[in-house]
Amino acid sequence: MGHEMIEVVNSRIRDHDLSDPRLLSMLLFTEGKIYNESNDPWKAEPSYRRALADLEPIMDDQIVGNTADNLYTCMIYSGIGTALTAQDRFEDAQKFHSQALDTTLKISTSSSTRLGTLYTNLGSFLL
């Protein structure tokens, strides 16, 4: 079901020539999440990286001080780190898990549960 939805979304992007970077980023993030949850981290990683790349042009202008965008950026970093950990690329994973944690610590509204998850993810490469 998830993989079929990816094809539907990708065809909609092509058919309607979507160009909003935030929307494209969210669609690619969702694609990465589906791949990750389908135990295919090799397809998840490039989706997450494209999600981050689509968001980067607006990061400097719009994300600074925007809690929702900072949390979303954290989720992308965490997704990349999780995909890399599943690929046994622990050194690369550590960098992204650290970025996720650093981004979250800058936001005072982060829950202790979210912080605990990020510390767990960061520690996962040590296993």
C-alpha positions in Angstrom: 0.0 0.0 0.0 2.7 2.5 1.0 4.8 1.9 -2.2 1.7 2.4 -4.3 1.0 5.7 -2.6 4.6 6.8 -3.4 3.9 6.2 -7.1 0.7 8.2 -6.9 2.4 11.1 -5.2 5.3 11.1 -7.7 2.9 11.1 -10.6 1.0 14.0 -9.1 4.2 16.0 -8.7 5.1 15.4 -12.3 1.6 16.0 -13.7 1.1 19.3 -11.8 4.7 20.5 -11.9 4.8 21.2 -8.2 7.6 23.5 -7.2 6.8 24.7 -3.6 9.9 23.6 -1.7 8.2 23.0 1.6 5.5 20.8 0.0 8.0 18.8 -2.1 10.1 18.3 1.0 7.2 17.0 3.0 6.3 14.6 0.3 9.8 13.3 0.0 10.1 13.0 3.8 6.9 10.9 3.8 8.4 8.8 1.0 11.5 8.2 3.1 9.4 7.3 6.1 7.5 4.7 4.1 10.7 3.2 2.8 12.2 3.2 6.3 9.2 1.5 7.8 9.2 -1.0 4.9 12.7 -1.9 6.0 14.4 -0.4 2.9 16.8 2.1 4.3 18.8 2.3 1.0 15.7 3.9 -0.6 14.8 5.9 2.5 18.1 7.7 2.7 18.0 9.4 -0.7 14.4 10.4 -0.1 15.3 12.1 3.2 18.3 13.8 1.7 16.1 15.2 -1.2 13.6 16.4 1.4 16.4 18.2 3.2 17.8 19.6 -0.1 14.4 20.9 -1.1 14.1 22.7 2.3 17.6 24.2 2.3 16.9 27.1 -0.1 14.3 28.5 2.4 16.0 27.5 5.6 18.0 30.7 6.0 15.1 33.0 5.3 12.1 31.3 6.8 13.2 28.6 9.3 15.2 30.7 11.8 12.9 31.1 14.8 10.2 29.0 13.3 9.6 26.2 15.8 7.5 24.0 13.5 10.2 24.1 10.7 13.0 23.5 13.2 11.1 20.4 14.5 10.6 19.2 10.9 14.2 19.7 10.0 15.1 17.7 13.1 12.8 14.9 11.9 14.6 14.9 8.5 18.0 14.7 10.2 16.8 11.9 12.5 15.3 10.0 9.5 18.6 10.2 7.6 20.4 9.0 10.7 18.1 6.1 11.2 18.4 5.0 7.6 22.2 5.2 7.8 22.2 3.2 11.1 20.2 0.5 9.4 22.8 0.4 6.6 25.6 0.0 9.3 27.0 3.4 8.3 27.4 4.4 11.9 29.9 7.3 11.6 27.6 9.1 9.1 24.6 8.3 11.2 26.2 9.9 14.2 26.5 13.2 12.4 22.9 13.3 11.5 21.6 12.2 14.9 23.8 14.9 16.5 22.3 17.5 14.1 18.9 16.3 15.1 19.7 16.6 18.8 21.4 20.0 18.4 18.4 21.4 16.5 16.0 20.1 19.1 17.9 21.4 22.0 17.6 24.9 20.5 13.8 24.7 20.7 12.5 25.1 24.2 9.2 23.4 23.4 10.7 19.9 22.9 9.2 17.2 25.0 11.4 15.0 27.2 10.1 12.0 25.2 11.4 13.5 22.0 14.7 14.3 23.6 14.9 10.7 24.9 14.3 9.3 21.5 17.0 11.5 20.0 19.5 10.5 22.6 18.6 6.8 22.0 19.1 7.3 18.3 22.4 9.0 18.9 23.5 6.1 21.0 22.3 3.4 18.6 25.5 3.6 16.5 27.5 2.4 19.6 25.7 -1.0 19.7 
